[in-house]
Amino acid sequence: MKKLNIFVILLSLLIIGCTDVDFGETNRNPNNPSAPLASAILTRAELNIGNTYSDTRPSLYVQYLSNEQYEDESLYVTERFDYAGYYSAITNLNKVIELNTDPETASKVINQGSNSNQIAVARLIKAYYFHHMTDRWGMIPYKTSNQGLESKFNVFNTQLDIYNSLFIEIEEAIAQIDTGIGPTGDIIFNGNMTKWKTFAYTLMMNMAMRLSKKEPALAKTYFTKALNGGVISSNQENIFYPYIASEDYDNPWEDRFTTRSDYLISKPLADALIGSGSNINPEDPRLTKFASVAEESQTYNGAPYGNSNSATTTFSKITDDIIKNQEAKGYIYTYAQILLHLAEAAEIGWITTKTAKEYTEEGITASMEQWGVDAEDINTYIENRPAFNGQKEISYQKWVALFLQGYEAWSEWRKQGENQVQLTKPSAANTSGIPNRQAYPLSAESSNEDNYKAAISIQGPDNLDTKVWWANN
């Protein structure tokens, strides 16, 4: 039933087309006013979440993957990345809020979900997008650009200001959730407001942990609120983007491997998971779930990172469960990720319910169960791994558990500082190290020069080497 609902919603988008919906007087019959399509606008705004999950570059930055013959991505050739799509989505979300706030239209969209719930979901998705954007670019137009596309080129706010505002946005959105029905255009949770509340507190915890080293007092406050509010509590509650078996809305990894295959499992990841085991029976059984064996050797063999690896049959690819499955889940947040956040919180003394070691072992178990590892193999791995060494192991286990959650993994890696997994920059790369941020689009400089210059005077040069404010590496 859910897939059918999604199909109907997406079909409506195709009928609407790509132009903005006109909510003026066009085609309005004063004797028979039509209901605005708030549900379709919400769907359109949610579609970007799938693209965010599946972006290839952050999974290359943290060296889950290596390129095949075209190594430009691994050498960080592209510096500038456009954020217009996110501001366009935010414009749509603001339209949903407007339709449900304006008394003239609120009564017409009430059949598409309670007004309060439609507003709450739109605000939570906006918070998710802005959090994602500031973690990628650092300072971004936020407060004066919160109306979306029409005012995106404005003052660049600091990350601390943005985080503070987003925490408030999330809290207010949670408070707006009522007992009415959820939005009918929601393709993430199909209007389930209990799941949206879990999403909200999970997003809050994730943001809090991002600030745990830079602003520990603020971070602890919102970590505690999130923990008490209710975050993901099992693998059954994992939050994912629901790709469907349609060429327009299916898993992008499957599309990338339909006619060619530009991505291989990287040698750094494969070697780390092989560990003290072998290339047939790796120490960490997750490698057997992440990757396929190399065609020629029938062993797990990672491709050198930053190289042109044209002899593709000698290297492991991403598992067929992903690259040959149109409906493979696009994980956004997972139970393993939450448990490893709890491990980190225990390590720095924020919680005492369990030890950091205990939470880490639970996080490993959740990650392995998520990927279908047998219970016996889970126990063997946990029992035989080296002695727990605090934050370094937590950082390592986050790196493994966040496989293909590229932007989450990259942000975690940047935050960890001296405890991060050691990744080596390719010698031919045009950066001083692994990228620390992505540079602004050319339009930010050409259309908003004064504010652009003010931002880089605070943040640093507009390149891949400049650290975002909360980073510790």
N, C-alpha and C positions, 0 to 999 in steps of 0.2 A: 504493500500500500504506500509506503514512504517513497519508493522509487517512482511509482506512478504519479504521486503528488509532485515530486521534483520535475518529472518529465513535463507535466502540464504547465508548471510554472515557467520552465525554460522555454517551452513552446510559445508561451505568451510573450516572452522576451523577443523571440524571433519575429513575431508578428508586429511587436512595437517597433523593432528596428533599433538602430544605434543612436538615434537623435534623442535629445532631451524631451521629456513629456511636457506638453504645453498645458498648464493648468489655468490659463486665462479664459477668455470668452470663446475661443475657437471651438466650433462644433458643439457648443452648449445649447441645449434646448431649455429655455427658461421654464417651460411647463413640465419638463421631465429631466431634472438635473441628473447627470451621470455621476457615479461614484469614482473618485480619483483612484488610480491603480497604485496605492501605497505598497501593496504586496509585491508587485512586479519591480518597483523601485528598490525595495529592500533586497529582493533577490539579486538584482543587478549589482548592488553594493557589496553583497557577500561573495560574489564570484571571484573577486581579487584575492580572497583568502587562499583559494586553491593555487593561484600563481605564486603567492608568497611562500607556501610550503615547498613547491617544486622547483624553485630557482636553483640552478646548478652551481653558481659561483660560490656561495658560502660553503657548500659541501666540498668544493675544491680548496677553498681557503684553509679548512681544517683537515684536509688531506684524507677524507674518506675515499675520494675518487682521484683518479689520474685521467688525463686526456689520452685519447688514442693518437692519431697522426696530427691533429690540430691542437697544439699545446698553448695557444695564446691565453686561454683562461687560466691555466696553471702558472703562467708567467705574468699575470696581472696586467695585461696590455691595456684593458679598458679601465679607465679611472672614473669617468663620469657616468652617473646613472640617473635616469629621470624619475621624478616622483609625481608627475602629473596624474597618473592613473589613480594614485591614492587620494589626491585631492578631488578628483572626479567622483570617486566612491563616497568621499565625505560630503560632497555636494548632494548626492542622492540621499545620504543618511539625514542630512539637514532638511531635505524636502519631506522625508517621512516624519520627522519631528514637527515640522511646520504644519503638515496636514492634520496631525493629531493634536495640535495645540490650538490652532485657529478655530474658534467656535463655528465658523461658517462651513468648514470642511470636516471637523472632528466627528460630527454626527454621521457623515457620509462614509467614513472609513472604519467605523466602529465594528462593522461586520467582518473586517479583516483582522480582528484581534482587538482586545481592549486598548483604548487610547494610551493608557499608562504603560502597558506591556510593549506596545509598538515603540513608544518613545524610549523605554528602558533598553530594549535590544539595540536600537539605533545608536544610543549613547555608548553602550558597551563595545559595539563594533568600532565606533569612532576611537574609543580609548585604545583598543587593540591596534588599530592602524597607526595612530600617533606614537604609541609605544614602539612599534616596529620601525617607524620612520626615524625617530630620534636615535634609536640604537644603531641604525645604519649610517645616518648622515651627521649625527651630533646635533648641533643647533639647527633648528628648522623654523620656518614661519608657523606659528601656532596660535597665539592668542588673537592676533588680528587676522589670521587666515582661517579661523575656525568655521567660517561660513563656506569654506570649500573652494572650488575652482575659481570663482569670480574674484577672489581676493587673496590668492595664494602667494603673490609676490609682495610680501610685507616684512615687518620687523622679524628678525630671527631671534627666537627666545632661547635662553640657556636651558640645558637639560634639567637642571635642578628645578627651574620654574615649571617646565613641562611635566616632570614627574609629580611635583606637588599638585598641579592642577588635575592631572589624570587620576591621582588617588581620590581626589574629591569627586571627580566625575563618576568614578566607579561606585563610590559610596552612595552618591545621590541616585544613580541608576538602580542600584539594589533596592533602595528605599521606595522607588516608584513601582516595583513589581507588585502586582495585585493578584487577586484570585480569579480574574477573568481569563479568557482564552488568550493564547499566545499568537504572535503574528502568523498569518497564513502564508506569507511569502518567504518564510524562514527555511532555507535549505540545509542549515547546519543542525538544528535540533528539532525541526518540524513543529515549532511553536511550543516546545516543552520548557516552561519557565523555571521549573526546578533545575533543569540542566543549565539554563542560562545563569542562574544564581551560582551554581558550582563553577561555571566558566568565569564569572566575575571574580569570585574569591581566588580562583587559581591564577588568573591574570594578576590580581593584586599581589599574591605571594611571589609570583615570578618577578614582578617589578621590584618588590622589596628585596629579594635576594640579589638582584642586579646591583643594588646600592649598598650591600652589606659591608663593603670595605670602605666606600667613600662617605656614606652618611649613615653610620651604624644606628644612631638613635632613631632617626626617621624610619629606617628600614625595619628595625625591630618593632616599632609601633604598628606598621602595616602588616608585617609578617604575622604578628599576634592576632590582629583583626581577621586576617585571612584564615588562619588556622582555626580560630573560634567560629568563624562564619561557615566554613565547610568547603574544603577543596576536594579534588579527586581522591577517592578513598579505595579504589580497586581498579584493576585493568578493565573491568566492565564499564567503568566511567571514563576511560580514555577519550579525549576530545580529538576528533579528526574531521577532515574535510571529506564529504561523501561523494567521491567520484562515481559516475555511473557509466554504463556500457553504451556510450554515445560518442561518436568521434569528436564532437564539439565540446563535451564536458567530461571526458574520461581522464584517467590517470596520465599525466604528461610523460612519465617515464616510459609507459608502454608505447606512446607515440614516438618517442625518440629512438626506440629500438625496432620500429616497424620496418624501415628500409635501410637503416644504418645503425652503427653503435659507436658513439663518440666517447663513451665513458667506461672506465675500467675500475675495479677495486684497486686502491693505491697500495703500494708496497709498505708505507708506514703503518697503515691500518692492519693489513694482513699479517705483517711481521709481529705487531704487538699482540694480536689475538692468537697467533700460532704459539708465541711464547716458548715455554719449555716443552711443548708438545711437538708435533710434526706437521708437515704440510698435507698430510692425509688425516691426521687426528689432532687438530689444534687444541691447545690448552683451554682456550675460551670457546665453548661450543657455539657461541653466537656467530662466529665466522661461517659456520656451515648453514646458517639461516640468512646471513647478509649476502652471501656470495655463492656463485656456482664454481665448480672446479674448472680449471683451464682445459680447453678442448684437447690439446695435444698430450699433456702430461697426466691429466685426470687428478691433479693436485691443486691445492689452494696456493695461488701464486700472484702476488700483487705486482702491479705495474709501477716502474720508477716514476716518481713525481716530478713534473716539470719537463718531461721528455716527450718526444714524438715516439709513440709506441705503436707502430704500424703492424707489427707481428701480433695481431690481436688474439690469435688462437693459442698463444702461449701464456695468456694471462686470464685471471678470473674476472667475470663480469658480475654485475648486481644480480641477485637471485631472480630466477624466472617467476617467482611468486609476486614480484613487483613489475618487472619489465615485460611480462607476458600476461598481465592481469589488468584489464581496463578499470576494474573496480577496487584496486589495491587502496587501502586507507592512507590518506594523507595526514599523518599525525601532527597535531598542533601542540597539545600538552598531554603528558602521560603520567600514570601513577608512579612509574620508576623515577621520573623527573622530580615529582613531589617528594618521594622518599629520600632522594639524594639531597634535595633542599633541606629536609628535616635533619639529615646527617650533618650537613654543614652548619645548621642552626645549633645542633647539639655540640658540635666541635667548638663553636665560639661562645657557648654558654647561654644561649637564648632559651633553650628548653632542656629539661632534665628527665623527661618521661622515659627515654631510653638513651643508650649511649650512641655516639656517632658510629661506632663499629656495628652495632645492631641495626641501625637504620641503613647503613651502607649495605649490609648483607640482605636486608629486605628489598633495597633498591635493585641490587643485582638479581635477586629472585624474580622481582616483578618484571624487570627488563627481559630476562630469559623466558619467562612465561609468556610475555607479550609476543615474543618471536617464536614460540612453540618448542622451546628446548625441553627435553624430558626431565622429570624430577630427579632421576638418578644422576644425570649429568650435571644438573644444578648443584646438587649436594657435593658431588666430587669436586667441582670447581671451587666452591666456597671452602671446603675442608682443606684443600691443598694449596690455596693461594698464599703468598707471603704474609707475614705479620702486618696487621693494620698499621698504616703510617699516617693517619690523620688526613689533613686536607689534601695532600698529594694523591692519595687513593680516591678520595671523593671526587676530585677533579678528573682523574683518569676515568672513573666509572661513569661520570656524566658524559665524558667524550664518547665512550662506547655506547651508552644508552641512548644518546641523541642521534644515532646514525640516521642520516638523510633528513633530519630536522635541521637543515643547514643553518638558518639564521639564528636559531636558538643555540646550536652548538658553537657557532662563531662568537656569539655574545658571551657565552659562558667561558670560552677559552680566553677571550680578551680580558675578562674580569679577574681571572685567577692569578695573574702576576707570577710570582716565583713558583707557585704550585701548579702552573699549567703544564699540560702535556708538551714535551719538547718536539717542536716541528721545525724542520729546516727549510729555509727559503731557497728556491732554485737559484743557482748562480747567475742564470741569464735573466732573472726577473728585474724589472725596473723599479724596485722598491728597496728600502733598507731592511725589510723583514716581511713577515706575514702581514697582509693588510690590516690596518687598525680601524678604518672607516671607508666609506665610499664617497667620492667627490660629488659636489652638486652638479646638476645639469647646466649646460651652457646658458639656458634661459634665465637661470637664477642670477647670473652675472650680467647678462645683456639687458634684461628687463628690470632689474632691481639692484642696480650697481651700488648705490650708497649703503643699503642694508646688507648686501652681500659683503662689501668691504668691512663693514662694522663687525659682522659675524666672524670673518677670518682673522680680524685683529684680536679678537677674544680667544677664539678656538685654536687658531694656527693655520698654516698653509692648507689650501684646498686640494689635498692629495690623499693617497692611500696610507701614508705613513703617520699622519697626525692622529693622535689618540683622542677618542671621545672622552668626555669629562669623567665618567665613572670607571674607566679602564685602569688596570693596574700593571699591565705588562710593559 
